[in-house]
């Protein structure tokens, strides 16, 4: 599994979204999203842009941060929103 697929899956899991929800937000079928998340098809720059928007991270962070750094940043942001 490539890094982008791992990031996509982990982001979806920490946000508690089912694949169907993410696929709907991206304008594709659940089957198509499943293939992207599992690495059977590639995540295009358009897909990465939509994922970045959905998870409220910059495209630069989605691409450049390690999976661990990206997930920690998202968890901290969610925690700060919940505390506010």
LINRAKA-V558520 format. One record per backbone hydrogen bond with DSSP energy under -0.5 kcal/mol. CO is the residue of the C=O (numbers start at 1). NH is the residue of the N-H. Records with the same first field share a line. If there is no record, write none. Layout:
CO = NH  NH
This chain:
2 = 6
3 = 7
4 = 8
5 = 9
6 = 10
7 = 11
8 = 12
9 = 13
10 = 14
11 = 15
12 = 16  17
13 = 16
18 = 21  22
19 = 23
20 = 24
21 = 25
22 = 26
23 = 27  28
24 = 27
29 = 33
30 = 34
31 = 35
32 = 36
33 = 37
34 = 38
35 = 39  40  41
36 = 39
42 = 44
44 = 48
45 = 49
46 = 50
47 = 51
48 = 52
49 = 53
50 = 54
51 = 55
52 = 56  57
53 = 56
58 = 62
59 = 63
60 = 64
61 = 65
66 = 70
67 = 71
68 = 72
69 = 73
70 = 74
71 = 75
72 = 76
73 = 77
74 = 78
75 = 79
76 = 80
77 = 81
78 = 82
79 = 83
80 = 84
